[in-house]
Amino acid sequence: MSKSHERRREPRFPTNIGIRFRVNADGDTCEWISGRLMTAGGNGLFIKTARDLETGAAVEVELPFKGEAVCSAGVVLWECPGEPHGYGIRLTEIDDEIRAQILDEITSGRWLSEGASKKDKSDSRIFFADLSAILKEQKKKPEAE
């Protein structure tokens, strides 16, 4: 397991949906960039994109929740230069309500719906069947100091 995975406070789960984000450079917000949300968890995301981003760059991510999109600030933590090319994003301005919405989108299968086959959706429901137990265990663990 990589060191970045070892530092995560919450698990990441597979997703497959289009997403938009933009870089906040020198206080200026750039144009929206399209990508694919490949994994998500309560504190971060992995976005597949062909665009080059700088590690440490501030970003704004548009989270496609049921009924409305919500923007959240984040920072680029790492790059995956291989396939899929993309970036690990830590969400920096996230409250319990947004975190709960992210987990709802994951467990409902909505973030798998775009481009996912019936088998993928069925497999994801089995995969997420124990999500509640996993999250309860995560909450029981003491915060890392």
C-alpha atoms as a printed R data frame, in Angstrom:
    type eleno elety resid chain resno       x      y       z
1   ATOM     1    CA   MET     A     1   0.000  0.000   0.000
2   ATOM     2    CA   SER     A     2   1.340  3.435  -0.897
3   ATOM     3    CA   LYS     A     3   2.165  6.046   1.714
4   ATOM     4    CA   SER     A     4  -0.658  8.295   0.442
5   ATOM     5    CA   HIS     A     5  -3.149  5.487   1.097
6   ATOM     6    CA   GLU     A     6  -1.721  4.930   4.568
7   ATOM     7    CA   ARG     A     7  -2.289  8.608   5.459
8   ATOM     8    CA   ARG     A     8  -5.958  8.617   4.481
9   ATOM     9    CA   ARG     A     9  -8.392  9.062   7.333
10  ATOM    10    CA   GLU     A    10 -11.339  7.723   5.338
11  ATOM    11    CA   PRO     A    11 -11.601  5.025   2.684
12  ATOM    12    CA   ARG     A    12 -11.965  5.818  -1.014
13  ATOM    13    CA   PHE     A    13 -14.577  4.148  -3.191
14  ATOM    14    CA   PRO     A    14 -14.763  3.627  -6.974
15  ATOM    15    CA   THR     A    15 -16.883  6.071  -8.965
16  ATOM    16    CA   ASN     A    16 -17.388  6.781 -12.653
17  ATOM    17    CA   ILE     A    17 -18.958 10.114 -13.508
18  ATOM    18    CA   GLY     A    18 -18.094 13.291 -15.363
19  ATOM    19    CA   ILE     A    19 -16.969 16.163 -13.154
20  ATOM    20    CA   ARG     A    20 -15.824 19.765 -13.564
21  ATOM    21    CA   PHE     A    21 -13.063 21.564 -11.712
22  ATOM    22    CA   ARG     A    22 -10.969 24.676 -12.086
23  ATOM    23    CA   VAL     A    23  -7.624 25.904 -10.866
24  ATOM    24    CA   ASN     A    24  -7.408 28.986  -8.665
25  ATOM    25    CA   ALA     A    25  -4.121 30.568  -9.710
26  ATOM    26    CA   ASP     A    26  -2.838 33.760  -8.052
27  ATOM    27    CA   GLY     A    27  -6.322 34.579  -6.800
28  ATOM    28    CA   ASP     A    28  -7.793 34.282 -10.311
29  ATOM    29    CA   THR     A    29 -10.189 31.498 -11.145
30  ATOM    30    CA   CYS     A    30  -9.513 29.802 -14.482
31  ATOM    31    CA   GLU     A    31 -12.018 28.188 -16.838
32  ATOM    32    CA   TRP     A    32 -13.822 24.959 -15.953
33  ATOM    33    CA   ILE     A    33 -11.978 21.765 -16.892
34  ATOM    34    CA   SER     A    34 -13.767 18.478 -17.546
35  ATOM    35    CA   GLY     A    35 -12.579 15.202 -16.052
36  ATOM    36    CA   ARG     A    36 -13.832 11.904 -14.679
37  ATOM    37    CA   LEU     A    37 -14.298 11.229 -11.008
38  ATOM    38    CA   MET     A    38 -12.655  7.803 -10.553
39  ATOM    39    CA   THR     A    39 -12.612  7.466  -6.739
40  ATOM    40    CA   ALA     A    40 -14.148  9.466  -3.925
41  ATOM    41    CA   GLY     A    41 -14.237  9.485  -0.161
42  ATOM    42    CA   GLY     A    42 -15.238 11.817   2.613
43  ATOM    43    CA   ASN     A    43 -12.058 13.914   2.352
44  ATOM    44    CA   GLY     A    44 -10.796 13.532  -1.187
45  ATOM    45    CA   LEU     A    45 -11.142 12.554  -4.813
46  ATOM    46    CA   PHE     A    46  -9.165 11.158  -7.723
47  ATOM    47    CA   ILE     A    47  -9.950 12.952 -10.967
48  ATOM    48    CA   LYS     A    48  -8.858 11.541 -14.325
49  ATOM    49    CA   THR     A    49  -7.913 14.351 -16.730
50  ATOM    50    CA   ALA     A    50  -5.571 14.993 -19.635
51  ATOM    51    CA   ARG     A    51  -4.788 18.470 -18.278
52  ATOM    52    CA   ASP     A    52  -1.521 19.153 -16.478
53  ATOM    53    CA   LEU     A    53  -1.850 20.504 -12.940
54  ATOM    54    CA   GLU     A    54   0.748 21.575 -10.422
55  ATOM    55    CA   THR     A    55   1.024 19.681  -7.149
56  ATOM    56    CA   GLY     A    56  -0.111 22.071  -4.442
57  ATOM    57    CA   ALA     A    57  -2.430 24.003  -6.760
58  ATOM    58    CA   ALA     A    58  -5.682 25.254  -5.242
59  ATOM    59    CA   VAL     A    59  -8.728 23.944  -7.099
60  ATOM    60    CA   GLU     A    60 -12.475 24.306  -6.970
61  ATOM    61    CA   VAL     A    61 -14.419 21.104  -7.661
62  ATOM    62    CA   GLU     A    62 -18.063 21.026  -8.692
63  ATOM    63    CA   LEU     A    63 -19.598 18.029  -6.915
64  ATOM    64    CA   PRO     A    64 -22.631 16.744  -8.875
65  ATOM    65    CA   PHE     A    65 -25.091 15.956  -6.096
66  ATOM    66    CA   LYS     A    66 -28.634 14.792  -6.733
67  ATOM    67    CA   GLY     A    67 -30.691 17.891  -7.452
68  ATOM    68    CA   GLU     A    68 -27.830 20.416  -7.432
69  ATOM    69    CA   ALA     A    69 -24.103 20.863  -7.858
70  ATOM    70    CA   VAL     A    70 -22.059 22.124  -4.916
71  ATOM    71    CA   CYS     A    71 -18.574 23.599  -5.224
72  ATOM    72    CA   SER     A    72 -15.853 22.665  -2.776
73  ATOM    73    CA   ALA     A    73 -12.297 23.942  -2.450
74  ATOM    74    CA   GLY     A    74  -9.402 21.525  -2.613
75  ATOM    75    CA   VAL     A    75  -5.704 21.142  -3.228
76  ATOM    76    CA   VAL     A    76  -3.815 18.896  -5.653
77  ATOM    77    CA   LEU     A    77  -1.836 16.449  -3.497
78  ATOM    78    CA   TRP     A    78  -0.341 14.075  -6.041
79  ATOM    79    CA   GLU     A    79  -0.241 13.100  -9.713
80  ATOM    80    CA   CYS     A    80  -0.728  9.699 -11.315
81  ATOM    81    CA   PRO     A    81   1.329 10.032 -14.527
82  ATOM    82    CA   GLY     A    82   0.297  6.616 -15.883
83  ATOM    83    CA   GLU     A    83  -3.072  5.342 -16.996
84  ATOM    84    CA   PRO     A    84  -5.374  6.720 -15.899
85  ATOM    85    CA   HIS     A    85  -3.586 10.065 -15.826
86  ATOM    86    CA   GLY     A    86  -5.063 12.194 -13.090
87  ATOM    87    CA   TYR     A    87  -4.709 13.816  -9.705
88  ATOM    88    CA   GLY     A    88  -5.467 13.159  -6.071
89  ATOM    89    CA   ILE     A    89  -7.389 16.085  -4.621
90  ATOM    90    CA   ARG     A    90  -7.835 16.718  -0.889
91  ATOM    91    CA   LEU     A    91 -11.025 18.625  -0.165
92  ATOM    92    CA   THR     A    92 -10.100 21.479   2.153
93  ATOM    93    CA   GLU     A    93 -13.450 23.137   2.809
94  ATOM    94    CA   ILE     A    94 -15.806 20.301   3.592
95  ATOM    95    CA   ASP     A    95 -18.304 20.020   6.385
96  ATOM    96    CA   ASP     A    96 -20.190 16.996   7.708
97  ATOM    97    CA   GLU     A    97 -23.205 17.728   5.491
98  ATOM    98    CA   ILE     A    98 -21.127 17.743   2.278
99  ATOM    99    CA   ARG     A    99 -19.245 14.626   3.432
100 ATOM   100    CA   ALA     A   100 -22.587 12.874   4.041
101 ATOM   101    CA   GLN     A   101 -23.788 13.905   0.572
102 ATOM   102    CA   ILE     A   102 -20.623 12.481  -1.018
103 ATOM   103    CA   LEU     A   103 -21.123  9.168   0.768
104 ATOM   104    CA   ASP     A   104 -24.821  9.146  -0.233
105 ATOM   105    CA   GLU     A   105 -23.898  9.629  -3.906
106 ATOM   106    CA   ILE     A   106 -21.414  6.751  -3.637
107 ATOM   107    CA   THR     A   107 -23.685  4.297  -1.818
108 ATOM   108    CA   SER     A   108 -26.698  5.091  -4.019
109 ATOM   109    CA   GLY     A   109 -24.692  4.224  -7.131
110 ATOM   110    CA   ARG     A   110 -25.480  7.608  -8.735
111 ATOM   111    CA   TRP     A   111 -21.789  8.400  -9.138
112 ATOM   112    CA   LEU     A   112 -21.421  5.099 -11.000
113 ATOM   113    CA   SER     A   113 -24.387  5.647 -13.296
114 ATOM   114    CA   GLU     A   114 -22.700  7.494 -16.151
115 ATOM   115    CA   GLY     A   115 -20.913  4.987 -18.360
116 ATOM   116    CA   ALA     A   116 -21.383  2.071 -15.954
117 ATOM   117    CA   SER     A   117 -22.990 -1.149 -17.105
118 ATOM   118    CA   LYS     A   118 -25.772 -2.949 -15.215
119 ATOM   119    CA   LYS     A   119 -23.158 -5.440 -13.973
120 ATOM   120    CA   ASP     A   120 -20.942 -2.584 -12.694
121 ATOM   121    CA   LYS     A   121 -23.900 -1.115 -10.799
122 ATOM   122    CA   SER     A   122 -24.872 -4.497  -9.389
123 ATOM   123    CA   ASP     A   123 -21.297 -5.194  -8.300
124 ATOM   124    CA   SER     A   124 -21.063 -1.746  -6.692
125 ATOM   125    CA   ARG     A   125 -24.192 -2.356  -4.600
126 ATOM   126    CA   ILE     A   126 -22.612 -5.556  -3.265
127 ATOM   127    CA   PHE     A   127 -19.353 -3.677  -2.651
128 ATOM   128    CA   PHE     A   128 -21.146 -0.909  -0.756
129 ATOM   129    CA   ALA     A   129 -23.393 -3.237   1.246
130 ATOM   130    CA   ASP     A   130 -21.002 -3.008   4.205
131 ATOM   131    CA   LEU     A   131 -20.196  0.697   3.772
132 ATOM   132    CA   SER     A   132 -22.147  1.678   6.864
133 ATOM   133    CA   ALA     A   133 -20.118 -0.725   8.996
134 ATOM   134    CA   ILE     A   134 -16.842  0.561   7.506
135 ATOM   135    CA   LEU     A   135 -17.779  4.182   8.176
136 ATOM   136    CA   LYS     A   136 -18.882  3.428  11.735
137 ATOM   137    CA   GLU     A   137 -15.508  1.774  12.372
138 ATOM   138    CA   GLN     A   138 -13.725  4.807  10.902
139 ATOM   139    CA   LYS     A   139 -15.571  7.122  13.308
140 ATOM   140    CA   LYS     A   140 -14.565  4.949  16.276
141 ATOM   141    CA   LYS     A   141 -10.843  5.290  15.449
142 ATOM   142    CA   PRO     A   142  -9.100  8.124  17.328
143 ATOM   143    CA   GLU     A   143  -7.918 11.070  15.227
144 ATOM   144    CA   ALA     A   144  -4.260 10.914  14.187
145 ATOM   145    CA   GLU     A   145  -2.234 13.427  16.164
